[in-house]
Amino acid sequence: MNNLNDDALNLLFRDARSYSAWLNRPVEDDTLRQLYDLAKWGPTSANSGPARFIFVRSQKAKERLRPALSPGNVEKTMTAPVTVIIAYDLKFYDKLPKLFPHNPGMRDVFANNPQLVEVTAKRNSSLQGAYLMLAARALGLDCGPMSGFDNDRVDKEFFAAGRCEDCVQEFFPEGHVKSNFLCNLGYGDRSKLHTRSPRLEFTEACTLL
Ligand SMILES: Cc1cc2nc3c(=O)[nH]c(=O)nc-3n(C[C@H](O)[C@H](O)[C@H](O)COP(=O)(O)O)c2cc1C
């Protein structure tokens, strides 16, 4: 197959919306594993993959998130089957010997340049969050991305303690990981959507040189 058909393009883009209301249908852990196993293939600088994803799906874990949410984001988050914290590891360069083995010097390029680390981690974790959303849509899930929350509060609650309660695997060492944005996942209730807002036309957003 060289390109997707119209149905697939509709699923990924034209019919895909940002959801605030959810059908009463759970998202299995296995679906979350499939989701990551697709999203991980998206490109990042030096194949650094700085994003870390925390799938918050138990009621207990959701309650830890609640106090950090903007008032307008509380209801949609607490009712979503899953809320992903898309975060970034400021020590992502320690994984470069595995992820970028053909250039062993790359680890130190980052390790000696905190400014480069910051901009690389933010840029690429944002991209990886976008890959995650498109992968979710490809698997038939719906998304509700959010930046309306207190990042410092989320970082203290989920990352600063150095222990990740209830996580299958503990790989968020103290202080290295910071939140970027949140994304609710589930099966969206189309009946609760408002009319879609327009997008810029090609001539407004693009230039051909
Ligand atoms: C990074 C990001 C942050 C967002 N923050 C919020 C938010 O805090 N609360 C909210 O209700 N929607 C939020 N949105 C949703 C946008 O308003 C929505 O994606 C946009 O209006 C397009 O809507 P549509 O996908 O239904 O066309 C956010 C979206 C993105 C990508």
The ligand as an ORCA input file, in Angstrom:
! r2SCAN-3c Opt
* xyz 0 1
  C      -1.571     21.050     23.285
  C      -3.070     21.218     23.378
  C      -3.629     21.774     24.521
  C      -5.009     21.884     24.656
  N      -5.527     22.312     25.859
  C      -6.852     22.191     26.072
  C      -7.387     22.377     27.374
  O      -6.667     22.657     28.353
  N      -8.725     22.225     27.544
  C      -9.551     21.894     26.509
  O     -10.752     21.752     26.735
  N      -9.068     21.701     25.252
  C      -7.741     21.820     25.017
  N      -7.219     21.557     23.759
  C      -8.148     21.152     22.677
  C      -8.210     22.170     21.513
  O      -8.980     23.277     21.871
  C      -8.775     21.439     20.283
  O      -7.857     20.419     19.932
  C      -8.983     22.370     19.081
  O      -9.930     23.352     19.375
  C      -9.432     21.592     17.841
  O     -10.651     20.905     18.080
  P     -11.099     19.692     17.127
  O     -10.005     18.680     17.181
  O     -12.385     19.164     17.720
  O     -11.286     20.247     15.755
  C      -5.863     21.475     23.587
  C      -5.279     20.947     22.424
  C      -3.911     20.795     22.318
  C      -3.329     20.146     21.079
*
